[in-house]
Amino acid sequence: MSTVTAQAIKDSLKQCMDPEVPLNIVEMGLIYGIDVVENNDVNIKMTMTTQGCPLHETLIQDVTRFAKKVPGVNNVKVDIVWEPKWTMNSMTEEGKAKIKNMSVGMTTPAPINYETALPQGTGKLVQQDDGSMVLANEHEQGFMVNQAIVDFWKSCNGQRKVTELVEIFAQQTGLQRKQVEKEVMQLLQQLREGGLIAIPNQPDAPNVEFKK
């Protein structure tokens, strides 16, 4: 039987991306503990950035999947805890540096008109050899994503208003509309900033500049 270590599990979880921020869950500081017990069963204690995250179950599934990629791992149990509460200070130094680098010299696109906008997915989906998925924009910049985000990106066909996308996302996640409205708005903005969503007839020219 292969020897499974907590470090090996942690390294594998670095492939698991946070659903809202382009960082992995280790960099985000979401992993609070990893215990390898008898028979190479693995217990993972983690948190999320918000208790109302609609991708709660999806992220647990992703964590389980990446943990099981480590040779020798048997069963994986993921426990979500809310204490200590996650804050920006929970992030690793590497994660904080990446966030800082993302903001330097960057701009945000003009606000989306959520009543009239018809978001159109752009770029392409790339399936990695390890089974992970990456959305790549026209500049070949890749963003690792999970199935829920891929499904949402595909539903942005340039013919649906944001209200329709909210309904679809609620159905896909099995949650109530009110639970996913904020998440959809954030996803649209993040995918747009990553060059993976276009808003026809609405300029992408930035109107807000981050301070350096």
N, C-alpha and C positions, 0 to 999 in steps of 0.2 A: 504494500500500500504506500502510495506517495505521501511524503511529509508535507502537510499544508501549513503555511505560516500566515499570521495576520498581515505581514508585510506584502506577501504575494496577493492576498485578497485586496488590500489597499491599492496596490499597483494596478490590478485589474479594474477596480472601480474608477480609476482615473479616465477610463474610456466612457464612463457614464456621465452624460451631460445634464446640467441643471436645465429644466424645461423653460426657464424664463431668462436666464443669463448665459451668455456664451462662454461659460467656464464649466469644468467638471465638478462633480459633487464633493470631491476631496478638496479642491482649491476653494470651494465655497465654504468649507468647514462644516458640512452637513453630517459627516461621519463622526459620531461620538465614541464609538468603541467597536472592536472586532475581536471576538473570542472564538478560537478553534477548540472544540471539545472532543469528547470520545467519538470514535468512528469518523473523524474528519467532518463532523457536522459543524456548521458555522453560524454563530449568532451575531447579528449586526445591529447595533443601536445607532439610530440616526434621527435627525430632525428635518424640518423643512422651514423655508423662509417665512411662510405664513400658514396658519392653521386652516385657512379656507381654500388652500390650493386645490383646484379641481383635478389636477393631474397626480394627486396623491397616490392612487392605486397604480397608475402607469409607472410612476417612478419606483415604487416598490418592486414591480415586475422587472424593471430594468436592472435594479440593484441585484436582485436575485439571479438574473440571467448572467450578468457580468461576473458575479461571485462564482457561479458554477462553471465558468470558463477555466478556472484554475484547476489543473489536473489533480485528481484525488478528492476533490470536494464532494461530499455526499449531500446532506440536506442543508438548506439555508433558511434561517428564520430572521426576518427583519422586523424590529420593533421601532415604532415611531414614538419619540418622546418630545416633550415641549419644555423641559427644564434641563439645563439652563436654556433660556430663550436665545434664539439665533439673532445676532446683530452683525453689522458689517465687520466688526472687530473679530468675529469668529472665523473670517477668511484666513487662509494661509498667506504668508508674505508674498508668495508667488502669485496668488490670486489677486491680492491687492495691487500688485505691480501691473498685472495685465489690465485690470480695470482702469488704472491710472493712465496707462499707455493708450487705451481705447479712447479716452476722453481728450487727450492732448491733440489740439489742432483739428478735432472733429467737429462736424456740424450736424444738426438734426434737420430732417426734411420739414417742409411746410406741414402744418397740422392736417390730418385727414378729416374731410367732411363726411362724418359717419352717416349722414342722411342720404347722400347722393353718390358716394364713392362706390365703384365697382372694382374691387381689388382683383388683380390678375397675377397669378403665380408666374415667376420667371426663373430662369436657371434650370438646373437639372438635378435629378436624384441619382446618387451614386451608392451602390451597394458594396461595402467593403468585404474583403475575404473573411474577416472574422464575424460577419453578420451585421455589423453596425452600419448605420445609414448616415450619409452626408448629403446635405444640400449645397450645391456649388453655384455661385453666381457667374455672370459673364466674364468676370475677371479671374475665374478659376479659384476664388477664395471659398474654402469649404467650411461648413458649420455642421458639426455632429448633432443629430436630432434623434428623437424617438418616433414611434409609429403615430402617436397622437398628433404630433406637429406635422408629420408628412401628410396625414389624412387631411388636416386643416389646409395645408398648402395646396393640395390637389383640389380642394373644394373651392379655392379662389380661382374661378374660371373667367373672370371679367364680365360675368353676367349676373352675379348675385350681389345684392346690397349687404352691408354689414349686418343688418338685422337678420337676414337669412342665414348668414354665416354663423351667427350666434346660435340660431336654432339647430343648425346642423352639428355644431360642436357640442351642444348640450346632448343631442341624441347619441353622438359618438362616444361621449364620456359617461352617459347615463345619469347626468346631473340636471338640476333645474336651471332654467334660463338665467335667473338672477345670480346663480353661483358662478356662471362662466362669462358673464358680460365683460367684467374687468379683464379677465384672462385673455379674451379674444382681442380686446383693444390693445393690450400689451403685445400680444403675438403679432398683430398686424404691424405695429410700429417697429418692432424688432426685426421682423422679416423684411420690412421695407428698408430699414437702415442697413441691412445686410445685402441689399440688392437682390432680394428673392421675391419681392412683391412690388408690382408697379400699380399706380393709380392712374388709369387713362383719363386724359383731359384735366389732369391736375398736376401742376408743375412739381418736380422733385427738388427744385432749387431750395437750398437751405434758407431758413429765416431766423435761426437762432444759432449763435456760435458759443461753444464752450470756452470758458476762460482757460488760458494756458497756465 
